[in-house]
């Protein structure tokens, strides 16, 4: 990650500034923003040009190359993952996590935490993650847990995207339902994107867990260790893939057209 290297993080900042203001980039303005000398900026820019991240027309006008954009995006994804780790895991050590009580607990009782089907549960006994309850709680109630220790291990996430054709190309009448049934089996979270997708699921007696806000919902489910099946009208697939890739999530695309 670029945070491990001052040099790499400075390169990242310079590329971001150039991308935001290209091609009319003033090195002194970048230097003032980043907090280093214009001479240092000049040396960094020479190196970025040599690396193929920047190109110049010879008049001190710079543009970020395709290679440079791809590198910035890769680093941005890593930074986003790290920020999520800080917010959800590090900060939780000094705050309170909300879990579902699997049995009756008393205030101040030591509990173990596990993630099950995307939800956090508190139980008795030892575990990889432990904490202390902040109040009494009955079985099935929400309970606050503080003084967290350990890291919750999430299961491997699988995201499958099943494309169905637009209604002009047949819609739900041109879907391979045998394949859709097979792909739907044992999927804990099923989403529909588009009316054609919704009707296709209903034809095999499945009501999706989510219909609106599908892209964000699938991303959040993944970060809670929940695998998803997304049945999507084909024209919505590219934007869905872009959203998953922006979060560094892997996926499989299946064409259900017949």
Secondary structure, DSSP 8 states (H G I E B T S, - for coil): -GGG-HHHHHHHHHHHHHHHHTTS--HHHHHHHHTS-HHHHHHHHHHHHHHTSEEE-SSS-EEE-HHHHHHHHHHHHHHHHHHHHIIIIIGGGGS-EEEEESS-B-TT-EEEEEEETTEEEEESS--SSEEEESS-B-TTSEEEEEEEES--------EEEEEE--GGGTGGGGB-HHHHHHHHTT-SEEEEESHHHHHHHHTTT---SBSSSHHHHHHHHHHTT--EEEEEEGGGHHHHHHHHHHTT---EEEE-B-
